[in-house]
Amino acid sequence: MEVVFVDERYKIPQCLFACQSLDRLQLYSCWLKLPTTFEGLGNLTTLDLDHVTITQDDLEKLISGCPLLQTLVLMDIDNVTQINVHAPNLKVFDVLGKFEDISFNNTFQLEKYLAAGVVPIKLPTPWIYLNDLFLCINFNDLKEISAALCLLRSSPNLRKLKISARIEEETDLLTPTCYPWEDIFSSPAMPIQVRHVTIGGISGNTSELDFIKSLLLHSPVLEKMTVNPVGDISPELTRALIRFKRASGEAEVIWEGSS
């Protein structure tokens, strides 16, 4: 049984949470309040909340009340700044929004997640099952770059990586003098095991190109990198990309710009 999108913000009837046959719940643009008698949804495996207003306590209670939950998607959740995820069978966590902190309790099967706060060089436990990863990165944000590198270093079996560049006007443009790329990538030295990389939406600024250059230098098994810029990129930048040194002698770099 599945609950699907509707077109306008609405209030969820509390009787919904008495439906124990639900195995997939997808809600969009609504206000959600759990009934005081809520005892969980024992068969729910997928929970997808997009533009939903809910209290932190109700969100955590909803998640922990779904013991079979495997996929959790949270997009633009109102009024929630931090969350503790308790989901012993959770495998996929997809989140979009600004959170002060995301923590996990008894969530040992999770295949990927990003958490706010201080970003380590790599995670204490490698993600050995992660082989395909998509990241949306603001290349002018130091914390986002560090989080991306942490993920890449912690994924020894990663095969495919897709990156989409995101630009935020309020972020100051980085320069090589304010971001030590070589130190970040190589101290300590941790090769990145990805084989196929696609990077889209870049404008050709210095921080983007330096990231690409460093990724090529520290990916010894890379087979193919495809770069898709936004708009026209100068021939000089195209030639610079092709000339970047790479750790893998088999790496093919394809620039799909119009220049």
C-alpha positions as CSV (number, residue, x, y, z in Angstrom):
1,M,0.0,0.0,0.0
2,E,1.3,3.5,-0.9
3,V,0.4,7.0,0.0
4,V,1.3,9.4,-2.9
5,F,1.8,13.1,-3.5
6,V,-0.9,15.7,-3.5
7,D,-0.5,19.2,-4.9
8,E,-1.0,21.5,-1.9
9,R,-0.1,21.7,1.8
10,Y,-2.6,19.8,4.0
11,K,-3.0,18.2,7.4
12,I,-2.5,14.5,7.6
13,P,-5.5,12.7,9.3
14,Q,-4.3,10.9,12.4
15,C,-6.2,7.8,11.4
16,L,-3.5,7.1,8.8
17,F,-1.1,6.0,11.5
18,A,-3.5,3.2,12.5
19,C,-3.0,1.6,9.1
20,Q,-0.6,-1.2,9.9
21,S,-0.6,-2.6,6.4
22,L,1.5,0.4,5.1
23,D,4.9,-0.6,3.7
24,R,5.7,2.6,1.9
25,L,4.7,6.1,3.0
26,Q,5.4,9.2,0.8
27,L,4.2,12.6,1.9
28,Y,4.6,16.0,0.3
29,S,3.8,19.5,1.4
30,C,1.9,18.7,4.5
31,W,1.6,19.2,8.3
32,L,2.1,16.1,10.3
33,K,1.3,15.4,13.9
34,L,1.4,12.0,15.4
35,P,-1.5,10.9,17.6
36,T,-0.8,10.4,21.2
37,T,-1.8,6.7,20.8
38,F,0.9,6.2,18.0
39,E,2.5,2.8,18.5
40,G,4.5,2.5,15.3
41,L,4.1,1.2,11.7
42,G,5.4,-2.3,11.9
43,N,5.5,-3.1,8.2
44,L,6.9,0.2,6.9
45,T,10.1,-0.2,4.8
46,T,10.2,3.2,3.1
47,L,9.5,6.7,4.5
48,D,9.8,9.7,2.2
49,L,8.9,13.1,3.6
50,D,9.3,16.2,1.3
51,H,8.4,19.8,2.5
52,V,6.8,18.4,5.7
53,T,6.2,20.4,8.9
54,I,6.7,18.2,11.9
55,T,8.3,18.5,15.4
56,Q,11.6,16.9,16.1
57,D,10.1,14.6,18.7
58,D,7.4,13.4,16.4
59,L,9.9,12.8,13.6
60,E,12.2,10.8,15.8
61,K,9.2,8.9,17.2
62,L,7.9,8.1,13.7
63,I,11.3,6.8,12.6
64,S,12.0,4.7,15.6
65,G,8.4,3.3,15.4
66,C,9.2,1.7,12.1
67,P,11.5,-1.3,13.0
68,L,11.6,-2.6,9.4
69,L,12.5,0.8,7.9
70,Q,15.2,0.4,5.1
71,T,14.9,3.7,3.2
72,L,14.5,7.1,4.8
73,V,14.2,10.3,2.6
74,L,14.0,13.7,4.3
75,M,13.7,16.8,2.0
76,D,13.2,20.3,3.4
77,I,11.7,19.3,6.7
78,D,10.4,22.4,8.6
79,N,11.1,23.2,12.3
80,V,13.7,20.4,12.7
81,T,17.4,21.4,13.3
82,Q,18.8,18.2,14.7
83,I,17.7,14.6,14.7
84,N,18.7,11.2,16.2
85,V,17.9,8.4,13.8
86,H,17.1,5.0,15.5
87,A,16.5,2.5,12.7
88,P,18.3,-0.9,13.0
89,N,17.4,-2.0,9.4
90,L,18.1,1.3,7.7
91,K,20.2,0.9,4.6
92,V,19.7,4.2,2.6
93,F,19.4,7.7,4.1
94,D,18.8,10.6,1.7
95,V,18.6,14.1,3.2
96,L,18.4,17.6,1.9
97,G,18.2,20.6,4.2
98,K,20.1,22.4,7.0
99,F,20.6,20.5,10.2
100,E,22.8,21.4,13.1
101,D,23.4,17.7,13.8
102,I,22.3,14.3,12.6
103,S,23.2,11.3,14.7
104,F,22.6,7.6,14.5
105,N,21.7,5.1,17.2
106,N,21.6,1.4,16.6
107,T,21.8,1.9,12.8
108,F,24.5,-0.5,11.8
109,Q,23.3,-1.5,8.3
110,L,23.4,2.1,6.8
111,E,25.2,2.2,3.5
112,K,25.7,5.9,3.3
113,Y,25.0,9.2,5.2
114,L,26.4,12.7,5.7
115,A,26.4,14.3,9.2
116,A,26.9,17.9,10.2
117,G,29.6,19.0,12.5
118,V,33.4,18.5,12.4
119,V,34.3,16.5,9.4
120,P,36.9,13.7,10.0
121,I,39.6,12.7,7.5
122,K,37.8,9.4,7.1
123,L,35.1,7.5,8.9
124,P,36.0,5.1,11.7
125,T,34.4,2.2,9.9
126,P,34.8,1.9,6.1
127,W,31.7,1.7,3.9
128,I,32.6,-1.6,2.2
129,Y,29.2,-2.0,0.5
130,L,29.1,1.5,-1.1
131,N,29.9,1.3,-4.8
132,D,27.8,4.1,-6.4
133,L,27.7,7.6,-4.9
134,F,26.0,10.9,-6.0
135,L,27.1,14.2,-4.4
136,C,25.9,17.7,-4.9
137,I,28.7,20.0,-3.9
138,N,29.3,23.8,-3.5
139,F,33.0,23.9,-4.5
140,N,33.4,27.2,-2.7
141,D,32.4,25.7,0.7
142,L,35.3,24.2,2.6
143,K,33.1,22.0,4.8
144,E,31.3,20.4,1.8
145,I,34.6,19.7,0.1
146,S,36.0,18.1,3.3
147,A,32.8,16.0,3.7
148,A,33.0,14.8,0.1
149,L,36.7,13.8,0.6
150,C,35.8,12.0,3.8
151,L,33.2,9.9,2.0
152,L,35.6,9.1,-0.8
153,R,38.4,8.0,1.5
154,S,36.0,5.8,3.5
155,S,34.6,3.9,0.5
156,P,37.2,1.3,-0.6
157,N,34.9,-0.4,-3.0
158,L,33.5,2.7,-4.7
159,R,33.2,2.3,-8.4
160,K,31.0,5.1,-9.7
161,L,31.0,8.7,-8.5
162,K,28.7,11.4,-9.9
163,I,29.1,15.0,-8.7
164,S,26.8,18.0,-9.5
165,A,28.3,21.4,-8.8
166,R,26.0,23.8,-6.8
167,I,26.6,27.6,-6.6
168,E,25.5,29.7,-3.7
169,E,25.9,33.5,-4.2
170,E,26.5,34.2,-0.6
171,T,29.6,32.0,-0.4
172,D,33.0,33.7,-1.0
173,L,35.0,32.3,-3.9
174,L,37.9,30.2,-2.9
175,T,41.4,30.6,-4.3
176,P,44.4,28.3,-4.1
177,T,45.9,30.5,-1.4
178,C,43.1,30.0,1.0
179,Y,42.5,26.3,0.4
180,P,45.5,23.9,0.7
181,W,44.3,21.2,-1.8
182,E,47.5,19.1,-1.8
183,D,47.5,19.0,2.0
184,I,43.9,18.1,2.2
185,F,44.2,15.2,-0.3
186,S,47.6,13.8,0.7
187,S,48.0,14.3,4.4
188,P,47.8,11.5,5.3
189,A,48.0,9.8,1.9
190,M,44.8,7.9,1.2
191,P,44.2,6.8,-2.4
192,I,40.6,7.1,-3.7
193,Q,39.4,3.8,-5.3
194,V,36.8,5.2,-7.7
195,R,36.8,4.0,-11.3
196,H,34.2,6.1,-13.1
197,V,33.6,9.8,-12.3
198,T,31.1,12.2,-13.8
199,I,31.3,15.9,-12.8
200,G,28.5,18.2,-14.0
201,G,27.5,21.8,-13.7
202,I,30.9,23.3,-13.2
203,S,31.7,26.8,-14.5
204,G,35.4,26.4,-14.7
205,N,36.5,28.4,-11.7
206,T,39.7,27.7,-9.8
207,S,38.3,25.7,-6.9
208,E,36.4,23.4,-9.3
209,L,39.5,22.8,-11.5
210,D,41.8,22.3,-8.4
211,F,39.4,19.7,-7.1
212,I,39.4,17.8,-10.4
213,K,43.2,18.0,-10.6
214,S,43.6,16.6,-7.0
215,L,41.1,13.9,-7.7
216,L,43.0,12.8,-10.7
217,L,46.3,12.8,-8.7
218,H,44.9,10.5,-6.0
219,S,42.7,8.0,-7.9
220,P,45.1,5.2,-8.9
221,V,42.5,2.9,-10.4
222,L,40.4,5.6,-12.3
223,E,39.3,4.5,-15.7
224,K,37.2,7.4,-17.0
225,M,36.3,10.9,-15.9
226,T,33.6,12.9,-17.8
227,V,33.3,16.6,-17.1
228,N,30.1,18.5,-18.2
229,P,30.4,22.3,-17.7
230,V,27.7,24.9,-17.7
231,G,27.9,27.1,-20.8
232,D,31.0,27.7,-22.9
233,I,34.5,27.1,-21.3
234,S,37.6,28.7,-22.8
235,P,39.9,26.5,-24.9
236,E,42.7,27.2,-22.4
237,L,40.7,25.6,-19.6
238,T,39.9,22.6,-21.8
239,R,43.6,22.1,-22.6
240,A,44.6,22.6,-18.9
241,L,42.2,19.8,-17.9
242,I,43.4,17.4,-20.5
243,R,47.0,18.0,-19.3
244,F,46.3,17.4,-15.6
245,K,48.6,14.7,-14.3
246,R,46.8,11.5,-13.1
247,A,47.7,8.6,-10.8
248,S,46.1,6.1,-13.2
249,G,47.8,5.4,-16.5
250,E,44.5,4.1,-17.8
251,A,42.4,7.2,-16.9
252,E,40.5,8.8,-19.8
253,V,39.4,12.4,-19.4
254,I,36.4,13.5,-21.5
255,W,35.5,17.2,-21.6
256,E,32.0,17.6,-22.9
257,G,32.0,21.4,-23.3
258,S,31.1,23.1,-26.5
259,S,34.4,24.8,-26.9
